[in-house]
Amino acid sequence: MAIQDNLDFFYQKIKNTTTKLLAVSKTHSPELILEAYQTGCKVFAENRVQELVQKYETLPKDIEWHLIGTLQSNKVKYIAEFVHLIHSIDKFSLLEEVNKQAKKCNRVIDCLLQIHIAEEETKFGFDFEEAYQLLQDSKFEALENICIKGVMGMATFTDNTTQIRNEFRSLKDFFEKIKNQIDKKNVVMKEISMGMSSDYEIAIEEGSTYIRVGSAIFGKR
């Protein structure tokens, strides 16, 4: 019952907004995911390829699976057939591999560019200028089996809500810049993935289209 109550709480939070809830199920059992699924939740995220593949194989096939963790190029092939959205593209070589594996599967894989907006060096991603230059590169335009659907970012882990808000706002501003200035067939800017259990309310206010919530739904790991 707790999972349903938690999901209902977040659905109420995003009601009348453009935000969607992404249930982060990493390290949680298939049984807990199935419990959430049975309440009507069908959009889940994992951060490790092996765990994602195992859950994909055992759980209902109408689940929409997202990958939000660091992705190694040699593991793309394991998820290329079914992954709905990859949130964590942080280098051009990774994008090339996703394109290669998507072509083998005869599909186009939607991706987000991970942007480094936090002050913490432990977080990954492009800086704004790197990402902008990538999207203008002729080598990028040649990638026909990927589509950049937006951006993802993680704010600094801090109690300073002004800092968090400014970091989220900088990501939203960059999203709008790409949307208005980059005209490529493989760039369709629709999604801003930002906000987690600790800062989702600010993210919603700043225009997030995906909040990534784990512990506040499933409990502590």
HELIX and SHEET records of a PDB file:
HELIX    1   1 ALA A    2  ILE A   14  1                                  13    
HELIX    2   2 PRO A   30  TYR A   37  1                                   8    
HELIX    3   3 VAL A   49  THR A   58  1                                  10    
HELIX    4   4 SER A   73  TYR A   78  5                                   6    
HELIX    5   5 PHE A   92  LYS A  104  1                                  13    
HELIX    6   6 PHE A  128  GLN A  136  1                                   9    
HELIX    7   7 SER A  138  GLU A  141  1                                   4    
HELIX    8   8 THR A  161  GLN A  181  1                                  21    
HELIX    9   9 TYR A  200  GLU A  205  1                                   6    
HELIX   10  10 SER A  215  PHE A  218  1                                   4    
SHEET    1   A 8 VAL A 187  SER A 193  0                                        
SHEET    2   A 8 ILE A 146  GLY A 153  1                                        
SHEET    3   A 8 ILE A 109  ILE A 115  1                                        
SHEET    4   A 8 LEU A  85  ILE A  89  1                                        
SHEET    5   A 8 GLU A  64  LEU A  67  1                                        
SHEET    6   A 8 VAL A  43  GLU A  46  1                                        
SHEET    7   A 8 LYS A  20  VAL A  24  1                                        
SHEET    8   A 8 TYR A 210  VAL A 213  1                                        
END                                                                             
